[in-house]
Amino acid sequence: GTPRAATQLSPSPSANSAGPAQDLSGSVVPDRVLILLEPVNAPILKTRKFKVSKDNEFAYIHQFIRKTIKMAPEDPLFLFVNSTFAPSLNESIGDLWACFNVQGTLVVNYSPQQAWG
């Protein structure tokens, strides 16, 4: 038989529109998201609430806590979102906020030992 022309798929309009990211409730993720740091058997930070660019990776928070409480590089530090989920350090803070924010705040628990999971 004769060869048929390949069918070309055209992308859907929604796939092309790079609109603002939204959280699960449909709210737009702000450029800077509110983070609340909660210690678990760890030193309490002087400032526990702060805003971070949604484009930062979760490693940014990990490094910030290490530096702030003056941890040695070899000391373990475990981070959990909402006391349950330990995200990868290369996760986007904006994506984590979109999935796990509670009333507009991403709660990050930190501990020198495995507290959950």
Order of alpha helices (4+ residues) and beta strands (2+ residues): alpha-beta-beta-alpha-beta-alpha-beta
